[in-house]
Amino acid sequence: MVPTSFNPPKLSDLELECPPLPQTLLAAIQLMEQPEPPEPEAVEAMLHVDPAAVARVLRVVNSAYYGVRGQIGDVHHAIVILGPANVLGLIMGMGMLSLKSAFDARTAFPFLTLVRHSVATAYLARWIIQQAPKPGEWRAASAYTAGLLHDFAKLLLLYNKPEQVLAVFSTKNPPGTPEAEVAAFGYTLQTITQALALYLKLPEPLFRALMDLYEEGMGDGKASTPGVLLRVASQGATWLGYDFDEPQRKPDDSLSSDWEATALLLGYETSEALWQTVEQAQAHLQCYVDAYF
């Protein structure tokens, strides 16, 4: 849970509403963030209360990305083959995608673009840790969850304040400071994320990882791995074609200090070596994201 010593604002304090969330999304987040790896039986029990989620998981599992021999028609078989954490990742991504019905014709495309970006960011955050010479203490599964939720504040704003978000989305020039965010949206993204964390009852480690996005030192009290890694994964997703409101990288642009810090924390030789690792994920990433859509 969000730290009891910290009193984030409520969504009602900000006059914001959250679109209806599928129960499987919330349950998957809680199960993924437990200290011990999830057991197949727990994932299967969670899925069986949502037949639609079972059907979607089986469709994705049988997609080209996984390349499983033969057709998998049983959810228990899918969980055993792919692993409980991977299936929970699928459930969370599809839970986000199912929110499409809450958006109208004007906001449906930006919503889908934002979800694609979030799924790609989650995949790359996990990939960077899995490929790292020294992965550190942050679990790849937790990096995936944080990557998927890293832009949930923007999704909430798109639901509540579409005009403001569409204006920013069209410029590919997001507000660069808290003051600019307040001017554009009425609140900082950090404040909205805090309120969402309370509303969603996020586990404390996940809350701290998301806070690291905005201000290192509010994270887990260790290295600033969550914040810099999430920013790198988000930027990498944009540069690989899964952009929302961030600009593309120009050929002569140097990599930022976030790339240097992430490379150092995870044992990559240089920031360019880290970027090359991200580029190597492109084909796999495309198949993974396409499996959702």
N, C-alpha and C positions, 0 to 999 in steps of 0.2 A: 504494500500500500504506500501511497504518498506519505512522506515523513510526517509524523504527528506534530513535530515541533514547527512545521512550516504551514502557514495558512494561505494557500492559494485562493484566488477569487473563484466564486461559482459562476457557471455560465449565465445564470439568471442575473448576477451582478453586472455582467457585461451586456445584458439584453441580447444574448445569443441563444439559439436553439440547436440541438444536435439532431440530424436526421435519424429516423428509427434504425437501430443497429441490430443485425441478426444475432441471436444468442450464441450461435456457434463461433462468431468472431470473438466475442468477449471471452468465451470459455477457452478458445484456442490460445489467446494471449496469456491467460492465467496459467494454462497447462504448460505452455512453452517456457514460461519464466520461473517455473518451480526449480529449486536447487538441484534436484536429481533429473536426469533425462527422462522424458515421458515414456511410459510403458505402452506397448501396442494396445493392450486391453482398455486402457483409459481413453485413448484416442478413438477406438472403435465404439465404446459406450457413448462418447460425446456425439459421434456422427450419427448414431442410430436414432437420435431424437430429431434429426433433420434429413428426411429422405431426399430432398432436393440437393442437399450438400453431398450426399453419397453419390448421386448421379453425376454431379459436376466433378467430383474427385475422380471417379472412374473414367470420365471423358478425358480429363487432363492426363491421367496416368497412362492412358492408351494413346496419347498423342505422339507425334514424331519426336518430341524432345527426349522422352524417356527411352524410346526404342525397345520396349520390352517385347521379348518373343512371345507370340501368342496373345490372345485377348484376355485381359484381366476382368473378370466379372464379379468378383467378390471383394468387398472392402477390406476384410481382414488380410487377404492375400496381398492387396495393394500396400497396406501398412507394413507388412513384413518385408516385402521386396524393397520398398522405397525408404523405409525407416520412419518411425513416428514423427520425428522433427520435420522431415521434408513434407509429410502429409499435413502437419499443422500449418506449415508455411503456405501450402496450397489453400487450406481452409481460410486462413486469414486474408490472403489475396482475393479469393472469390467473395469473401464477406464484404470487403471494400467495394468490389465491383458490383455487388448486388444493390448497393445504394443508388444506382443509376435511376431507379424509379422515382427518387425524391427530387430529381432535377428536370427542368422543362426543356423545350426544344432549343432555347437560347443557350442554356448552360450545360447541355448534355455532352457536347464535344469537348469543352474545356474540362469537364469532370473526367471523361475517359482519358484525356491527355494527362491529367494529373495522376490518375490511378496507374496508368502505364509508367509514368515517371517514378512513382512510388515503388511499384513492383521491381522495376529495373534497379533502383537504388538499393532495395533490400537484397536483391540477387548479388549486386556488386560488393556490398558491404560484407556479405558472407564469403564471397569469392576471394576478396582481398585477404581476409583472415585465413581462409583455407590454403591459399597459395603462399602465405607469408613464411619467410625463413624462421622467424621466431614469433608465433602467433600471439603470445602474451596471455593475459588472464581473461580477456573478454571472449565469451563463447561465440562461435559462428552463428548458432541459432539465435542468440540474443541480438547479435548485430543485424540479422535478418528482420527480426521483429521491430527493432528501432528504426531500421531503414524504411520499413513499410509505413510506419506511423510518423516519420519525420516531418511530413508536410500536411498532417491531418488538420492543423490550424488553418491552412489555406483552403482545404476542402470545406471546413466549417464556414469560413468567410464566403466562399463561393455559394454556399447554401443560403446564407443570411444576407450578404451584401454583394450580390452578383455584379452590379454596375461598377463598383470600385475594383473588384478583382479582375473583371474583364478588361478594364482600362489598363491595369498593370500587365496582365497577360499579353495584351496586344503589343506592348512596347518592348518586351524581353529585357526590361530594365527594372528589376525589383528594387524596392526601397532598401538602401544600404545601411541605414542606421535606425535605431529605435525611434528617434524623433520622426524620421521619414515614414516609418510604419504607422505611427500614430496619426500623422497627417493623411495618409492614404486610407487607413482602415478604422481609425478611432482607437485602436489598441496596438500594442506590440504583439508580435507573433509569440514571444516568450510568455506574455501574460495569458494569451488564449490557450497555449499549450499547457500551462499550469492548471487552468480551469478545466481543460479536457481531461487531464490526468486525474483530477479529483472526480470528475463525472464518470470516467471509465473505470475508476478504482484500480489504476495501474499498479503493478508491483513496484516497490521502491527502487530496485536497480534499474528498471526500465525508465521510470520517471527521471532518475538522475542522469541516465544516458541522454535522454531528450533535452534535459536542461543544459547539458554540455554543448549542445548545438549553439547556444546563445551566449554562454559565458562560462569559460573554463574556470574550475574552482567550485562551481555549483554541482559538479558531477559526482563521481564516486569517491573523491578524495584521493585517488591514486593518480596514475598518468591520465592525460587528457585524451586517451584513445577514443572514447565514444564520439566526442564532438568533432575532432578533426577527421576521423574516419567517415563519419556520416556526411560531412561536407564534401569530402573527396568523392565518396560514392555517388552523391547527388550530382556533383559536377561531371563526374565520369559518365553517368547515365545521360546527362544532357549532351555531352560531346559525342556519344555513340548514337544519338538520334532520338533519345527519349526525353525531349525537353518540355518544360512547361513555361517557366518565366525567366529562366537563366539564359544568358547569351552563349552562342557557340564560341569555341576556342578559335582564335585566329592563328594562322601558321607561325607568326613571329611572337606569339604570346609565351612568356615563360610560365612555368608552373609556380603556383603560389606557395607560401610558407606552410599551408595546410598539407600539401603534398610532401614537402620536405619533412615535416613533423611526423606524418604517418609513416613515411619510409623509414625514418629513424626508429620509431617506436616498434615497428613490426619487422625490422631487420632487412628491408630492401636496400640494395647498395646505394641507389640514388632515387630521387623523385622521378626521373625519366624511366628507371627500371620499373617503378610502381605503375606509371602510366602504360608502359608496354604490357604489363601483366593485365591491366584493365582492358586494353585493346584486344588481347588474346581471348577475352571472354565474349567478344562480340557475337560470333556465330551461335554459341551456346545460349547467350542472352536472348537473341532474336527468337530462337525456337521456344525458349521458356516463356517469354512474354506472349508470343503468338498463341501459345497453348491456352492462355486465358481468354483471348479475344477471338 
